[in-house]
Structures are given as C-alpha cells and as structure tokens.
Amino acid sequence: MKNSLEEYRATLMNKILVAVSQEDIQQLVGRAIKELEQEMTDSYTIAFFTEKCIRELELFNPMNIEARQWSNIKTAKVYFQRIKYKYQLNAQ
C-alpha cells in the first residue's frame, strides 16, 4: 500500500460516496481489506482501520448529502461492522 492508512481511508470514503450499487460498495470494502491483508497488516490494525471508517461514515449528516450517498453510507457501515467483528475476534 503506497499511501498512509489515513490517505487510503479518505480515498475509500470518496469512492463509497459515488458508488452506483451495493455490490460496488461490497467490492470496494472487500478490496480494501484484501489489500491490507496482502500488506501483512495484523488483525488489530485491520479492526482499528474498520472502526475509523465506521466513525467517519457516522459523521455524515443525511440532510447534507444526496439520498444515494446516504444509502451508500449505511451499506458501507454494515460491511465494515461485519469485518470489524471478524478481525476483533482474530485479534483476541
């Protein structure tokens, strides 16, 4: 991964906002986690990364964005929460 985790997360958030479908969001999130795994990132770091993504998604105000973006945010949160749970179990 060439970028820092913060830059990577920011880019991922932008891609989530403009995704066209739930499948696109699932692929974006899945690809991000696979890239972290390929970089030999430990389970704790992946769980932390997913938690930061969830927190950032929670900062969006549905009154300030389009309906599609709000739907994308809710979908991404579900995927990240599932992944976070999986990696928290592995980190213990």
PAKE-511536 format. One record per atom (N, C-alpha, C): residue in one letter; x, y, z. Coordinates in steps of 0.001 Angstrom, whole numbers, plus 524288, in hexadecimal, padded with zeros to 5 digits. Layout:
PAKE-511536
AXYZ/...
This chain:
PAKE-511536
M8034E7FB7580000/M800008000080000/M80380804CF80000/K802E4807EF7FC0B/K8066780C567FB4D/K804F0810FA7FEB5/N8000A811907FFEB/N7FE48815F980312/N7FE1E81489808D2/S7FDEF8188780C19/S7FD1F81777811A5/S7F7878158181260/L7F67E81322816D6/L7F13D81138817D6/L7ED398159D817C4/E7EEB081A318199C/E7EB1181EA38199C/E7E9AC8204B81410/E7ED9A82098810AD/E7EC978220680B38/E7E95A81DD08088E/Y7EAA181905809B0/Y7E7D28149F80762/Y7E21C814AF80911/R7E13A815B180E13/R7DBE5815E981026/R7D8D781A6380DA5/A7DB4981EEF80D07/A7D8A48236F80AA7/A7D7168223E80501/T7DA9281FC98021E/T7D96A81E577FCB5/T7D4F081A6C7FC88/L7D510816AE8000D/L7D0F0812BB8004C/L7CBAE815418018C/M7CB85818EC80526/M7C6A281B9780682/M7C46381E6C801BC/N7C7B4821017FECE/N7C5EB823C37FA1D/N7C3AE81FFD7F614/K7C62E81B847F579/K7C443817987F1C7/K7BF0A8155B7F38D/I7BE69814A57F89C/I7B976812A87FAB3/I7B50F8167A7F983/L7B60F81B727FA30/L7B20081F607F94F/L7B00881F667F3AF/V7B35E81E447EFF0/V7B1C781E7C7EA72/V7B089819207E822/A7B0A38150E7EB4E/A7AF6F80FCD7E964/A7A9DD80FA57E747/V7A91D80C487E369/V7A41880BF97E0BE/V7A079807E37E330/S7A2BD803D77E584/S79F847FF9B7E798/S7A1D47FD727ECA6/Q79EAC7FA4A7EF44/Q7A08B7F7B47F402/Q7A4F97F3F47F2BF/E7A4B47F1837EE3A/E7A8E07EDF57EC96/E7AE067F0E87EBF6/D7ADB77F5A47E9CE/D7B26B7F8DE7E94B/D7B4CC7FA057EEA6/I7B1747FB3B7F25A/I7B34D7FC757F7A2/I7B5CA7F7A47FA15/Q7B3407F3337F979/Q7B5627EE5A7FB9E/Q7BABA7ED377F93F/Q7BB447EE017F428/Q7C04A7ED127F195/Q7C46C7F0EC7F372/L7C2FB7F5E17F413/L7C6B97F9D07F5EF/L7C8BD7F86F7FB5C/V7C5277F72D7FED4/V7C69D7F5E680433/V7C9CB7F0D780449/G7C7FD7ECEC8016A/G7CAC97E7F28013D/G7D0467E8897FF11/R7D0C97EBA47FAEF/R7D5E97EC877F88A/R7D9867EF637FC5A/A7D7657F31F7FF36/A7DA957F607802FA/A7DCC27F26080726/I7D97D7EEEF8091E/I7DB357EB4F80D31/I7DF277E77280AF9/K7DE467E58B8063D/K7E20B7E1E8803D2/K7E7597E48880315/E7E7547E97D8019B/E7EC447EC44800F9/E7EF157ECC980637/L7EC217EDC480A56/L7EE8A7EE0980F87/L7F0D47E8BB81104/E7EDF57E49880FE8/E7EFDD7DF548111B/E7F4D27DE1680DFD/Q7F4ED7DFA08090B/Q7F97A7DE95805C0/Q7FE497E17F807AA/E7FD757E5CC80A4F/E801CF7E8CC80C77/E803817E6A2811C9/M8015F7E20D81311/M802A87DF6C81801/M801017E2A681CBF/T7FCC87E57881C28/T7FAB57E89082076/T7F84E7E4DE8247B/D7F9577E5D282976/D7F74E7E25782D86/D7F1787E35082E70/S7EEF07DF99830EF/S7E94E7DFCF831DB/S7E7BE7E495834FD/Y7EAE87E607838C8/Y7E9AF7EA9B83BFC/Y7E97C7EF8A838A0/T7ED307F02F83514/T7ED5E7F4D0831BF/T7E8C47F4EE82E02/I7E7587F06A82BF4/I7E2CF7F03B8286E/I7DDD77F19282B69/A7DD447EF8F83026/A7D8B07F0E28335F/A7D89D7F6BF8348C/F7DD277F8F6835B1/F7DD847FE95836BD/F7DC23801B9831DD/F7DE0E8000A82D54/F7DCE2802A48285F/F7D6FE8029C8275B/T7D4807FE2382825/T7CEE27FDD382732/T7CBDE8013D82B0F/E7CD9E8017082FE9/E7CB0F804D0833CC/E7CB7380A8683232/K7CFFC80C2D83052/K7D09A8119682E93/K7CD1F812C0829E7/C7CC8C80F0082668/C7C90B80FB6821ED/C7C36981054823C2/I7C1CA80D0C82766/I7BC7C80D628298A/I7BBA5812B482C14/R7BF508146A82F36/R7BED081987831C8/R7BE6981DF882DDB/E7C18881DB5829BE/E7C14A821D3825CF/E7BC0A821C8822FC/L7BA1981D26821C6/L7B50581CC481F33/L7B0A781EE8822A7/E7B13181E40827BD/E7AD408203282B61/E7AD2E8262382BC8/L7B142828AE829FA/L7B18082E6682A29/L7AE2F8310A825F5/F7ACB782E20821FC/F7A99B8306D81DC8/F7A4188319D81FB0/N7A21B8361781E19/N79CD4837BA81F65/N799528369781ABA/P795378337881B74/P791E18322081702/P78F2F836DE8148E/M78EE283B2781764/M78C6683FD781545/M79000842C981187/N7950984181811A0/N798D58445A80E75/N79AD98414D809BF/I798B583CAC808DA/I79A8A8397580479/I795D8837408018B/E796E3835127FCF9/E792C0832CF7F9C4/E790FB82D947FBFC/A78C4E82BFF7FA79/A78A11827177FC66/A78D85822697FB04/R78FB58224C7F657/R7931781DFD7F4B2/R797E581DB87F83A/Q79A28822337F96F/Q79EC58224A7FCCA/Q79D6E820498023E/W798EA821CD80442/W7974E8200180972/W7968981A168096C/S7942E818168054E/S7938481271804CD/S798D080FB58048C/N79C74811F2801A5/N7A1BB80FBB80149/N7A46280FA28069F/I7A3C1813BE80997/I7A61F8141B80ECC/I7A3F580FD481255/K79ED880F3581259/K79C7980B32815AE/K79E4A805B981418/T79E96804CB80F05/T7A05C7FFB580D19/T7A6067FEB380EA1/A7A9578028E80DDA/A7AEE4801FE80F2B/A7AF9B8010081506/K7AC8B803A181841/K7ACF2802CD81DE7/K7ABDC7FD2281F51/V7A7F77FAD481CD6/V7A6AF7F55981DED/V7AB4F7F1D981C86/Y7AD7F7F2A1817EB/Y7B1FB7EF6E81649/Y7B69F7F02F81A00/F7B7C57F50A81B50/F7BC2A7F60B81ED8/F7BB387F3B88243F/Q7B66A7F3EC8262E/Q7B5527F1B782B58/Q7B61B7EBCC82B5E/R7B4877E93B82725/R7B5607E390826C9/R7BB317E23E826B9/I7BE227E53A823B6/I7C3C67E4458234D/I7C6757E56E82881/K7C4ED7E9B582AF7/K7C73F7EB2983007/K7C6617E6CC83400/Y7C1B77E4BE8342A/Y7C0887E08C837DE/Y7C40A7DBCC836D6/K7C4927DA66831E8/K7C7CF7D5EB83072/K7CD6C7D6B983242/Y7CFA17DB5983146/Y7D50D7DC528329D/Y7D5E77DD4183866/Q7D1F77DF1F83B23/Q7D2727DF92840CD/Q7D2D37DA2B84341/L7CFD47D67F8412D/L7D0247D12C84332/L7D58B7CED88422D/N7D7B97CFE583D95/N7DCE97CDDA83C46/N7E1367D06B83F6C/A7E0697D55084103/A7E47C7D832843DA/A7E4D17D6698498B/Q7E0C97D3D984B6E/Q7E0BB7D248850F1/Q7E3CF7CD57851D6/
